[in-house]
Amino acid sequence: MNRNIRDEIALMSNYEIIIMLFRYNILKNQQLCIYCLINMAFGIS
């Protein structure tokens, strides 16, 4: 994985990470799991 991308993710706020994962999940499938996204977001940071 590109180091620059990892650094950008590390600098993101929890809110930005949630939005990013939310958009990714919309593209991946139509079933949204807000609880899962929030858990993932706080797990990263």
HTML snippet that shows the backbone in 3Dmol.js (N, CA, C, O; Angstrom):
<script src="https://3Dmol.org/build/3Dmol-min.js"></script>
<div id="view" style="width:600px;height:400px;position:relative"></div>
<script>
const pdb = `
ATOM      1  N   MET A   1       0.842  -1.189   0.000  1.00  0.00           N
ATOM      2  CA  MET A   1       0.000   0.000   0.000  1.00  0.00           C
ATOM      3  C   MET A   1       0.886   1.252   0.000  1.00  0.00           C
ATOM      4  O   MET A   1       1.924   1.296   0.660  1.00  0.00           O
ATOM      5  N   ASN A   2       0.462   2.242  -0.737  1.00  0.00           N
ATOM      6  CA  ASN A   2       1.243   3.474  -0.844  1.00  0.00           C
ATOM      7  C   ASN A   2       1.353   4.155   0.509  1.00  0.00           C
ATOM      8  O   ASN A   2       0.350   4.353   1.194  1.00  0.00           O
ATOM      9  N   ARG A   3       2.564   4.511   0.891  1.00  0.00           N
ATOM     10  CA  ARG A   3       2.788   5.137   2.195  1.00  0.00           C
ATOM     11  C   ARG A   3       2.066   6.477   2.303  1.00  0.00           C
ATOM     12  O   ARG A   3       1.548   6.815   3.367  1.00  0.00           O
ATOM     13  N   ASN A   4       2.027   7.251   1.201  1.00  0.00           N
ATOM     14  CA  ASN A   4       1.348   8.544   1.222  1.00  0.00           C
ATOM     15  C   ASN A   4      -0.129   8.379   1.552  1.00  0.00           C
ATOM     16  O   ASN A   4      -0.692   9.172   2.307  1.00  0.00           O
ATOM     17  N   ILE A   5      -0.750   7.361   0.993  1.00  0.00           N
ATOM     18  CA  ILE A   5      -2.167   7.115   1.264  1.00  0.00           C
ATOM     19  C   ILE A   5      -2.361   6.782   2.739  1.00  0.00           C
ATOM     20  O   ILE A   5      -3.296   7.270   3.374  1.00  0.00           O
ATOM     21  N   ARG A   6      -1.476   5.951   3.281  1.00  0.00           N
ATOM     22  CA  ARG A   6      -1.586   5.603   4.708  1.00  0.00           C
ATOM     23  C   ARG A   6      -1.407   6.834   5.587  1.00  0.00           C
ATOM     24  O   ARG A   6      -2.109   6.993   6.586  1.00  0.00           O
ATOM     25  N   ASP A   7      -0.471   7.706   5.218  1.00  0.00           N
ATOM     26  CA  ASP A   7      -0.257   8.929   5.996  1.00  0.00           C
ATOM     27  C   ASP A   7      -1.485   9.823   5.951  1.00  0.00           C
ATOM     28  O   ASP A   7      -1.863  10.413   6.963  1.00  0.00           O
ATOM     29  N   GLU A   8      -2.120   9.928   4.764  1.00  0.00           N
ATOM     30  CA  GLU A   8      -3.318  10.751   4.639  1.00  0.00           C
ATOM     31  C   GLU A   8      -4.440  10.200   5.505  1.00  0.00           C
ATOM     32  O   GLU A   8      -5.151  10.960   6.162  1.00  0.00           O
ATOM     33  N   ILE A   9      -4.602   8.873   5.510  1.00  0.00           N
ATOM     34  CA  ILE A   9      -5.636   8.252   6.340  1.00  0.00           C
ATOM     35  C   ILE A   9      -5.354   8.519   7.816  1.00  0.00           C
ATOM     36  O   ILE A   9      -6.276   8.779   8.589  1.00  0.00           O
ATOM     37  N   ALA A  10      -4.080   8.455   8.208  1.00  0.00           N
ATOM     38  CA  ALA A  10      -3.712   8.691   9.603  1.00  0.00           C
ATOM     39  C   ALA A  10      -4.034  10.116  10.029  1.00  0.00           C
ATOM     40  O   ALA A  10      -4.341  10.367  11.195  1.00  0.00           O
ATOM     41  N   LEU A  11      -3.963  11.055   9.080  1.00  0.00           N
ATOM     42  CA  LEU A  11      -4.228  12.454   9.391  1.00  0.00           C
ATOM     43  C   LEU A  11      -5.717  12.793   9.367  1.00  0.00           C
ATOM     44  O   LEU A  11      -6.127  13.851   9.845  1.00  0.00           O
ATOM     45  N   MET A  12      -6.519  11.893   8.810  1.00  0.00           N
ATOM     46  CA  MET A  12      -7.957  12.143   8.737  1.00  0.00           C
ATOM     47  C   MET A  12      -8.583  12.139  10.128  1.00  0.00           C
ATOM     48  O   MET A  12      -8.110  11.467  11.045  1.00  0.00           O
ATOM     49  N   SER A  13      -9.652  12.904  10.254  1.00  0.00           N
ATOM     50  CA  SER A  13     -10.433  12.857  11.484  1.00  0.00           C
ATOM     51  C   SER A  13     -11.368  11.656  11.412  1.00  0.00           C
ATOM     52  O   SER A  13     -11.576  11.094  10.337  1.00  0.00           O
ATOM     53  N   ASN A  14     -11.927  11.266  12.541  1.00  0.00           N
ATOM     54  CA  ASN A  14     -12.876  10.151  12.551  1.00  0.00           C
ATOM     55  C   ASN A  14     -14.040  10.415  11.611  1.00  0.00           C
ATOM     56  O   ASN A  14     -14.512   9.504  10.932  1.00  0.00           O
ATOM     57  N   TYR A  15     -14.507  11.663  11.569  1.00  0.00           N
ATOM     58  CA  TYR A  15     -15.637  12.027  10.709  1.00  0.00           C
ATOM     59  C   TYR A  15     -15.312  11.770   9.248  1.00  0.00           C
ATOM     60  O   TYR A  15     -16.129  11.206   8.519  1.00  0.00           O
ATOM     61  N   GLU A  16     -14.122  12.180   8.814  1.00  0.00           N
ATOM     62  CA  GLU A  16     -13.719  11.988   7.427  1.00  0.00           C
ATOM     63  C   GLU A  16     -13.609  10.507   7.083  1.00  0.00           C
ATOM     64  O   GLU A  16     -13.978  10.090   5.986  1.00  0.00           O
ATOM     65  N   ILE A  17     -13.098   9.713   8.025  1.00  0.00           N
ATOM     66  CA  ILE A  17     -12.974   8.273   7.796  1.00  0.00           C
ATOM     67  C   ILE A  17     -14.355   7.643   7.650  1.00  0.00           C
ATOM     68  O   ILE A  17     -14.565   6.796   6.781  1.00  0.00           O
ATOM     69  N   ILE A  18     -15.299   8.058   8.503  1.00  0.00           N
ATOM     70  CA  ILE A  18     -16.657   7.523   8.423  1.00  0.00           C
ATOM     71  C   ILE A  18     -17.272   7.847   7.066  1.00  0.00           C
ATOM     72  O   ILE A  18     -17.888   6.986   6.438  1.00  0.00           O
ATOM     73  N   ILE A  19     -17.105   9.100   6.611  1.00  0.00           N
ATOM     74  CA  ILE A  19     -17.652   9.498   5.314  1.00  0.00           C
ATOM     75  C   ILE A  19     -17.032   8.671   4.194  1.00  0.00           C
ATOM     76  O   ILE A  19     -17.731   8.221   3.286  1.00  0.00           O
ATOM     77  N   MET A  20     -15.713   8.473   4.263  1.00  0.00           N
ATOM     78  CA  MET A  20     -15.019   7.695   3.240  1.00  0.00           C
ATOM     79  C   MET A  20     -15.543   6.260   3.197  1.00  0.00           C
ATOM     80  O   MET A  20     -15.834   5.735   2.122  1.00  0.00           O
ATOM     81  N   LEU A  21     -15.661   5.628   4.365  1.00  0.00           N
ATOM     82  CA  LEU A  21     -16.149   4.255   4.420  1.00  0.00           C
ATOM     83  C   LEU A  21     -17.605   4.174   3.985  1.00  0.00           C
ATOM     84  O   LEU A  21     -18.017   3.207   3.344  1.00  0.00           O
ATOM     85  N   PHE A  22     -18.389   5.205   4.340  1.00  0.00           N
ATOM     86  CA  PHE A  22     -19.796   5.252   3.965  1.00  0.00           C
ATOM     87  C   PHE A  22     -19.938   5.273   2.448  1.00  0.00           C
ATOM     88  O   PHE A  22     -20.748   4.538   1.883  1.00  0.00           O
ATOM     89  N   ARG A  23     -19.142   6.126   1.786  1.00  0.00           N
ATOM     90  CA  ARG A  23     -19.183   6.220   0.324  1.00  0.00           C
ATOM     91  C   ARG A  23     -18.709   4.917  -0.308  1.00  0.00           C
ATOM     92  O   ARG A  23     -19.294   4.460  -1.290  1.00  0.00           O
ATOM     93  N   TYR A  24     -17.650   4.311   0.244  1.00  0.00           N
ATOM     94  CA  TYR A  24     -17.134   3.055  -0.281  1.00  0.00           C
ATOM     95  C   TYR A  24     -18.198   1.966  -0.185  1.00  0.00           C
ATOM     96  O   TYR A  24     -18.363   1.163  -1.103  1.00  0.00           O
ATOM     97  N   ASN A  25     -18.915   1.949   0.936  1.00  0.00           N
ATOM     98  CA  ASN A  25     -19.938   0.933   1.140  1.00  0.00           C
ATOM     99  C   ASN A  25     -21.101   1.119   0.175  1.00  0.00           C
ATOM    100  O   ASN A  25     -21.685   0.137  -0.285  1.00  0.00           O
ATOM    101  N   ILE A  26     -21.447   2.380  -0.141  1.00  0.00           N
ATOM    102  CA  ILE A  26     -22.510   2.643  -1.118  1.00  0.00           C
ATOM    103  C   ILE A  26     -22.100   2.085  -2.479  1.00  0.00           C
ATOM    104  O   ILE A  26     -22.917   1.491  -3.182  1.00  0.00           O
ATOM    105  N   LEU A  27     -20.835   2.279  -2.846  1.00  0.00           N
ATOM    106  CA  LEU A  27     -20.354   1.783  -4.127  1.00  0.00           C
ATOM    107  C   LEU A  27     -20.302   0.255  -4.132  1.00  0.00           C
ATOM    108  O   LEU A  27     -20.565  -0.380  -5.153  1.00  0.00           O
ATOM    109  N   LYS A  28     -19.964  -0.320  -2.994  1.00  0.00           N
ATOM    110  CA  LYS A  28     -19.794  -1.769  -2.910  1.00  0.00           C
ATOM    111  C   LYS A  28     -21.144  -2.481  -2.969  1.00  0.00           C
ATOM    112  O   LYS A  28     -21.330  -3.400  -3.766  1.00  0.00           O
ATOM    113  N   ASN A  29     -22.074  -2.060  -2.133  1.00  0.00           N
ATOM    114  CA  ASN A  29     -23.425  -2.606  -2.206  1.00  0.00           C
ATOM    115  C   ASN A  29     -24.407  -1.632  -1.576  1.00  0.00           C
ATOM    116  O   ASN A  29     -24.001  -0.690  -0.896  1.00  0.00           O
ATOM    117  N   GLN A  30     -25.688  -1.852  -1.796  1.00  0.00           N
ATOM    118  CA  GLN A  30     -26.697  -0.892  -1.370  1.00  0.00           C
ATOM    119  C   GLN A  30     -27.096  -1.053   0.092  1.00  0.00           C
ATOM    120  O   GLN A  30     -27.774  -0.189   0.648  1.00  0.00           O
ATOM    121  N   GLN A  31     -26.680  -2.148   0.717  1.00  0.00           N
ATOM    122  CA  GLN A  31     -27.026  -2.365   2.122  1.00  0.00           C
ATOM    123  C   GLN A  31     -26.015  -1.645   3.004  1.00  0.00           C
ATOM    124  O   GLN A  31     -24.829  -1.977   2.996  1.00  0.00           O
ATOM    125  N   LEU A  32     -26.483  -0.664   3.760  1.00  0.00           N
ATOM    126  CA  LEU A  32     -25.585   0.125   4.595  1.00  0.00           C
ATOM    127  C   LEU A  32     -25.581  -0.397   6.026  1.00  0.00           C
ATOM    128  O   LEU A  32     -26.621  -0.752   6.581  1.00  0.00           O
ATOM    129  N   CYS A  33     -24.386  -0.435   6.608  1.00  0.00           N
ATOM    130  CA  CYS A  33     -24.255  -0.853   7.998  1.00  0.00           C
ATOM    131  C   CYS A  33     -23.530   0.260   8.740  1.00  0.00           C
ATOM    132  O   CYS A  33     -22.307   0.235   8.876  1.00  0.00           O
ATOM    133  N   ILE A  34     -24.294   1.235   9.218  1.00  0.00           N
ATOM    134  CA  ILE A  34     -23.718   2.409   9.863  1.00  0.00           C
ATOM    135  C   ILE A  34     -22.906   2.002  11.089  1.00  0.00           C
ATOM    136  O   ILE A  34     -21.810   2.516  11.316  1.00  0.00           O
ATOM    137  N   TYR A  35     -23.446   1.085  11.869  1.00  0.00           N
ATOM    138  CA  TYR A  35     -22.761   0.623  13.081  1.00  0.00           C
ATOM    139  C   TYR A  35     -21.391   0.039  12.745  1.00  0.00           C
ATOM    140  O   TYR A  35     -20.401   0.306  13.427  1.00  0.00           O
ATOM    141  N   CYS A  36     -21.355  -0.773  11.668  1.00  0.00           N
ATOM    142  CA  CYS A  36     -20.093  -1.384  11.254  1.00  0.00           C
ATOM    143  C   CYS A  36     -19.104  -0.324  10.798  1.00  0.00           C
ATOM    144  O   CYS A  36     -17.918  -0.394  11.121  1.00  0.00           O
ATOM    145  N   LEU A  37     -19.594   0.665  10.042  1.00  0.00           N
ATOM    146  CA  LEU A  37     -18.719   1.721   9.538  1.00  0.00           C
ATOM    147  C   LEU A  37     -18.109   2.515  10.678  1.00  0.00           C
ATOM    148  O   LEU A  37     -16.921   2.834  10.656  1.00  0.00           O
ATOM    149  N   ILE A  38     -18.926   2.834  11.674  1.00  0.00           N
ATOM    150  CA  ILE A  38     -18.427   3.601  12.818  1.00  0.00           C
ATOM    151  C   ILE A  38     -17.390   2.790  13.585  1.00  0.00           C
ATOM    152  O   ILE A  38     -16.360   3.326  13.992  1.00  0.00           O
ATOM    153  N   ASN A  39     -17.655   1.501  13.783  1.00  0.00           N
ATOM    154  CA  ASN A  39     -16.692   0.645  14.484  1.00  0.00           C
ATOM    155  C   ASN A  39     -15.371   0.575  13.729  1.00  0.00           C
ATOM    156  O   ASN A  39     -14.299   0.632  14.331  1.00  0.00           O
ATOM    157  N   MET A  40     -15.455   0.450  12.399  1.00  0.00           N
ATOM    158  CA  MET A  40     -14.249   0.403  11.583  1.00  0.00           C
ATOM    159  C   MET A  40     -13.491   1.717  11.682  1.00  0.00           C
ATOM    160  O   MET A  40     -12.265   1.726  11.798  1.00  0.00           O
ATOM    161  N   ALA A  41     -14.222   2.827  11.636  1.00  0.00           N
ATOM    162  CA  ALA A  41     -13.586   4.145  11.662  1.00  0.00           C
ATOM    163  C   ALA A  41     -12.820   4.359  12.961  1.00  0.00           C
ATOM    164  O   ALA A  41     -11.678   4.819  12.947  1.00  0.00           O
ATOM    165  N   PHE A  42     -13.448   4.025  14.078  1.00  0.00           N
ATOM    166  CA  PHE A  42     -12.774   4.220  15.357  1.00  0.00           C
ATOM    167  C   PHE A  42     -11.696   3.168  15.585  1.00  0.00           C
ATOM    168  O   PHE A  42     -10.779   3.380  16.378  1.00  0.00           O
ATOM    169  N   GLY A  43     -11.800   2.038  14.897  1.00  0.00           N
ATOM    170  CA  GLY A  43     -10.765   1.022  14.997  1.00  0.00           C
ATOM    171  C   GLY A  43      -9.486   1.447  14.289  1.00  0.00           C
ATOM    172  O   GLY A  43      -8.386   1.108  14.724  1.00  0.00           O
ATOM    173  N   ILE A  44      -9.636   2.197  13.187  1.00  0.00           N
ATOM    174  CA  ILE A  44      -8.468   2.654  12.438  1.00  0.00           C
ATOM    175  C   ILE A  44      -7.696   3.684  13.240  1.00  0.00           C
ATOM    176  O   ILE A  44      -6.467   3.641  13.308  1.00  0.00           O
ATOM    177  N   SER A  45      -8.430   4.615  13.850  1.00  0.00           N
ATOM    178  CA  SER A  45      -7.786   5.748  14.519  1.00  0.00           C
ATOM    179  C   SER A  45      -7.610   5.504  16.010  1.00  0.00           C
ATOM    180  O   SER A  45      -7.083   6.363  16.718  1.00  0.00           O
TER     181      SER A  45
END
`;
const viewer = $3Dmol.createViewer("view");
viewer.addModel(pdb, "pdb");
viewer.setStyle({}, {cartoon: {color: "spectrum"}});
viewer.zoomTo();
viewer.render();
</script>
